[in-house]
Amino acid sequence: MANMFEKYTADLEAEQKKIEKAVTGQADAPVAEEKRTMLSLSLTVSDKKALKMMAAERETTIAAIIHEWVQEHLDEKDK
């Protein structure tokens, strides 16, 4: 008997790959894994709600939105 969670796990992994492709803008290119760290952040309730809504609309995560913002600002600094 197969594990009852195998299909669920496979679906989640496929969804994660879809999100990574959308965030990075890469079709089938491998995503380089960069070491991650935890960050404790204090936000207003309305800011947190806004970030959650943005993430849901883009089918991504709050962490990915923050990463994108950091990259954009680093690019501006390099100009």
C-alpha positions as a Python dict, from the first residue, in 0.01 Angstrom:
ca = {
    (1, 'M'): (0, 0, 0),
    (2, 'A'): (139, 338, -98),
    (3, 'N'): (178, 617, 153),
    (4, 'M'): (-148, 812, 160),
    (5, 'F'): (44, 1140, 154),
    (6, 'E'): (261, 1067, -153),
    (7, 'K'): (25, 1236, -400),
    (8, 'Y'): (-19, 1534, -169),
    (9, 'T'): (359, 1567, -134),
    (10, 'A'): (411, 1539, -510),
    (11, 'D'): (145, 1805, -570),
    (12, 'L'): (309, 2040, -319),
    (13, 'E'): (652, 1989, -478),
    (14, 'A'): (510, 2060, -825),
    (15, 'E'): (340, 2375, -695),
    (16, 'Q'): (664, 2490, -530),
    (17, 'K'): (853, 2445, -858),
    (18, 'K'): (581, 2643, -1039),
    (19, 'I'): (617, 2926, -787),
    (20, 'E'): (997, 2925, -817),
    (21, 'K'): (975, 2946, -1196),
    (22, 'A'): (727, 3235, -1176),
    (23, 'V'): (939, 3426, -927),
    (24, 'T'): (1269, 3378, -1107),
    (25, 'G'): (1121, 3420, -1453),
    (26, 'Q'): (1298, 3108, -1571),
    (27, 'A'): (1118, 2844, -1775),
    (28, 'D'): (1308, 2522, -1705),
    (29, 'A'): (1646, 2648, -1592),
    (30, 'P'): (1767, 2501, -1264),
    (31, 'V'): (1727, 2728, -964),
    (32, 'A'): (2051, 2785, -777),
    (33, 'E'): (1994, 2718, -409),
    (34, 'E'): (2129, 2992, -187),
    (35, 'K'): (2162, 2937, 185),
    (36, 'R'): (1870, 3091, 371),
    (37, 'T'): (1844, 3236, 719),
    (38, 'M'): (1554, 3334, 941),
    (39, 'L'): (1465, 3699, 999),
    (40, 'S'): (1232, 3826, 1265),
    (41, 'L'): (1048, 4130, 1135),
    (42, 'S'): (801, 4360, 1305),
    (43, 'L'): (531, 4497, 1073),
    (44, 'T'): (201, 4671, 1118),
    (45, 'V'): (-101, 4448, 1086),
    (46, 'S'): (-204, 4629, 768),
    (47, 'D'): (144, 4588, 613),
    (48, 'K'): (137, 4215, 686),
    (49, 'K'): (-209, 4182, 531),
    (50, 'A'): (-93, 4375, 224),
    (51, 'L'): (212, 4149, 183),
    (52, 'K'): (-2, 3838, 220),
    (53, 'M'): (-245, 3967, -44),
    (54, 'M'): (41, 4052, -282),
    (55, 'A'): (189, 3706, -235),
    (56, 'A'): (-144, 3536, -294),
    (57, 'E'): (-212, 3742, -608),
    (58, 'R'): (131, 3657, -748),
    (59, 'E'): (107, 3294, -635),
    (60, 'T'): (433, 3327, -443),
    (61, 'T'): (556, 3383, -89),
    (62, 'I'): (621, 3691, 121),
    (63, 'A'): (986, 3586, 137),
    (64, 'A'): (1004, 3585, -244),
    (65, 'I'): (851, 3934, -261),
    (66, 'I'): (1103, 4067, -9),
    (67, 'H'): (1387, 3896, -198),
    (68, 'E'): (1269, 4059, -522),
    (69, 'W'): (1259, 4401, -351),
    (70, 'V'): (1613, 4359, -218),
    (71, 'Q'): (1740, 4255, -563),
    (72, 'E'): (1572, 4554, -730),
    (73, 'H'): (1729, 4793, -481),
    (74, 'L'): (2071, 4632, -515),
    (75, 'D'): (2043, 4672, -895),
    (76, 'E'): (1953, 5041, -852),
    (77, 'K'): (2255, 5090, -626),
    (78, 'D'): (2486, 4936, -888),
    (79, 'K'): (2369, 5180, -1157),
}
